[in-house]
Amino acid sequence: MLESLITSKTRLKMLLKFFTNSTSTAYLRGMAEEFGESTNAIRHELNNLSKAGYLLSAENGRTIEYRAN
């Protein structure tokens, strides 16, 4: 059902990851490896979801961690 509403498979994976466990955090390269996607695809979706207000980001050293808002 969600596949018909959300056309990007990468976005769907990310939403499920963050919102099925609201305490979950992740970073760009980790998600790219986990999902088997390119870092560019992950970065694009992270930017979209962050701009829409679904994700929050915080710098942790040299990485940026994302979590559900």
N, C-alpha and C positions, 0 to 999 in steps of 0.2 A: 504494500500500500504506500509506504513512504517513497518508494522508487518512482511512483507516478507524480508525487508532489515535488520531489527534489531530484532534478535531472542529473546533477553531478554525483557520480559514485564516490568520489573523493570527499566531497562535502558531507554526504550521507554517513560515511565511515567516521568522519571527524565528529559529527553531531552525536552519533551513537556512543562514541568513545567518551566524550565529555559529559553528556547528559544522562547516561545510564549510571555513571559514578561521578557525582558532582564534585568530589574531592580530588578527582584525577587531574594531574598536570602532565604536560608533555612539551617537548621542544621540536623544532623543525626537523632536524636530521633523524631524531628518534622515530618520529611519525613516518618519515619517508621510508625508513627501513621496515617499520612495523607493517605498513600498508603496501609496500612494494611499489611505491610511486616515486616520481622524480621530486627533488626538492623544490623545483619551480612550481609544480602542481600543488604541493602542500603549501608553499608560501602564498600562492594566489588565493587559495581558500582561507588560509589564516587571515590574510588581509581583509577579505570580504566579510568573514564572520566577525572580526574585530571591529570593523567600521560599522557593521549592523548592530553592534552592542551585545552579541551573543558570547563573545570571549573577552577575557581580560588578560593582559600580558604584564609580566614583571621581569626585569633583568636580574639574572642570577650569575654573577661573574661575567663571562663572555657569551652566555647563552640567554635567550629570551624564553621563558616558560609561559605557557598558555593554560588557562583554566576556564571553566564555565562561569558566566556572569550570573 
